[in-house]
Structure formats: C-alpha cells, structure tokens
Amino acid sequence: MNFELSEEQSMLQKMVRQFVDKEIMPYIGDWDANGHVDVDIFKRLADLNLMGVCIPEEYGGSGMDYNALAIVCEELERGDTAFRTAVSVHTGLNSMTLLQWGTEEQKQKYLVPQAKGEKIAAYGLTEPNAGSDVKEIQTTAVKDGDDYILNGEKTWISLCDVADHFLVFAYTDKEKKHKGISAFIVERTMPGFSSKAIKGKLGIRAGNTGQIFMDNVRVPKENLIGEEGEGFKIAMSALDNGRFTVAAGACGTIMACLEASLAYCHERKTFGKEIGKHQLVQQMLANMEANLVMSRLLVFRAGEQKNKGVRNTRETSLAKWQSCNFANEAANDAVQIHGAYGYSNEYPVERYLRNSKAPVIYEGTREIHTIMQAEYVLGYREDKAIRQMLPAWRNEE
C-alpha cells in the first residue's frame, strides 16, 4: 500500500482545511452554544463538489476514490463533528447506497441531485425500540396497488429537519423477520411525513438530529430500493459505508485535540516551565499522535478494500471501533491537559469531548464492534479474504 497522498488528494485536503478554517472555525463556538444549524454550509460544500466526492461523475459526483472521502470527513470533523456527520449521512449512508442498489431511473431522479448537493439526503433505520437489534423495527410498508403505505417512526435521524430524501427501512413481511425488511426512498413532501428535532443533546449541538414520522405515507413502488426483503442487506451495506466515514471523522477529532493541546502546552507554564516539558503531559500527547497514525492506517486500509471492490465489513468495523475509542480518549486527555480551562468553553476541547461520545455509540456501538471482531477471530463470521492470510493451522480448523 502507498501511504503517500496523491497530488489530487493533497489538493483536496488543503482545500477542505482552508474551508474549515474560514467557514467553520470562527463561528462553531457560537453555533454549538446556541444549537444553531447552519444549512448554508451545505450549499458551500456543494459549491466545492464535496457532497458527492466518491460518486462517479456521470451521476453528478467528483469521481474520486474512497480515501478522498476519508480525507474530507477527517478535515470536516477537525472543524466539528456536525459537518462530518452531514456528509456521512448524505453521502455514506444514502447516496453510496443508491449507487450500489438503485435502478438507473432511481439514480437519475435521486442520486444525481444529491451528488450535486441540490438535494440533501438522510437515512432512517433506528427506532425508539430498535437500535443495534435491527429486526425489532416496527415501521411497516403495506402494498396498495402501485404504492406502499408506510407507517412508523424513526429516531436519532441526522438531518431530520434538513433532508429532502430519506432512505427508510420498513417491514413488508414481519413473519420473515429480518428477511422481511425492505428499503424505500421517502420524500419530505409526501403527505403524512413530518419531523421533529431532539433538543438537549450532550454534543453535536450544531447538527440537526431528531425524529421522523410516517402516517399513511403513500410511496410509489418505483421508490422500492432493491427487491422486497432485501432491506436488511441494503441497510448493512450502507452501514459499511457510513462506519467508514465515521472512522475517518474520528481522525479529525484526534487531530483537533492534538492541535489544541500543543498550542496550550506552549502557552501555559507551571513550576517555571511550559507544561509540555512535564513528562505526563508528553505521554498524553504521544498517545494522541500514535493513535492518530494508527487510526488513519486502519481507515486507509478499509478505503483500499473499498476501492478494489472487496468486501470490507471486518476492516471497516475495526477502523470505526478503534478510531472512535481513540478520539474519545484524545478528547478526555485534551481536557486534562487544559486543566480547569478545559472544563469551560473558553477552549474548544470541552466541545471535542462532548462530540466524541456519540460516534462511540452510533452506527454500531463499541460493544457491537467488539463482538463482531471477536466473531471474526473465532471463525463464527466468515471472512474468506482474511482466512487466506491465516497460518495453515488456522485454516485447518
């Protein structure tokens, strides 16, 4: 694997960093404190062709690779998790799923305007009583002539009040359990659809998160993604892409924590010297640097698998699990380095700590990813690409 960024990737990284420094950094403190969602940011991201980074040009995207998407997510989260989350949901969970599973007609109608940033997209899987246990969703889709009638609610939906299109999962046959789940594109303007933001969140306060409600929403059969009963497979493939973007974003949090801590270490003095001279502070900084490098390597490895079209559930899970844990650890250490000042919003590290908690939970809790990785090691989950690399005695089991 080549660990050097290409010239195109380096230019992209520089462009997004400059955008974050100019358009997000000066305002994010106030946006976060006031719970303000700046939807104009999405328009400016669209102007830079960043809402469809890895979508082919023929469908309105930039046609770049998955590691380019990772670079965008890392740099955006360096500004704030809210903006990386928007790209994760719009591009990772929705648009990339349409690219993989949608018909040509669906791609032209929905994917093209999404990749161009003309329309904003979201993802609706989680429900009040169904998070990690997807088969417990209660939303239903009943066939009625040439339409489906959808009823139910989804919660913790990013961009709930902002998105134009929603990729929604519902039961078309409950008796088949997870094999009876199907996927649909639902438009905000369809009668019976409504949304409501969740207030009082611990973090990501500059992002829009909430509930969507479907009360006899009539969805044409042309909006069924894939076949009836393929919804679970579609949802899991979407999560492989979403988790990849979350993992990349976590690198941005680590980087932001490191940058803020380094600046403070040169600014603050105790016992007659910069606090960066103290070994325990150095230990925390060293851990941030090491964890940033390891997280990036895990993300880029998963990205290379995606570029090759190789199944990457295992690699993406590992990257998401570890990088999000490392980001939470980095934020906690950054607050510690700042001491009492880290406990106030005078410095950004308290926001980093609040924001770093959500990614440890959503798109697969760390506990779910721990179980997944253990099952791969034990052989309970099949991973042919990995098993070919195992020692002979492992392959004989």
Buried (B, 14 or more C-beta within 10 A) or exposed (E): EEEEBEEEBEEBBEBBBEBBEEBBBEBBBEBBEEBEBBEEBBEBBBEBBBBBBBBBEEBBBBBBBBBBBBBBBBBBBBBBBBBBBBBBBBBBBBBBBBBBBBEEEBBEBBBBBBBBBEBBBBBBBBBEEBBEEBBEBBBBBEEEEEBBBBBBBBBBBBBBBBBBBBBBBBBBBEEBEBBBBBBBBBBBEBEBBBBBBEEEBEBBBBBBBBBBBBEEBBBEEEBBBBEBBBBBBBBEBBBBBBBBBBBBBBBBBBBBBBBBBBEBBEEBEEEEEBBBEBEEBEEBBEBBBEBBEBBBBBBBBBBBBBBEEEBBBBBBBBBBBBBBBBBBBBBBBBBBBBEEBBEEEEBBBBBBBBBBBBBBBBBBBBEBBBBBBEBBEEEEBEBEEBEEEEEEEEEEE
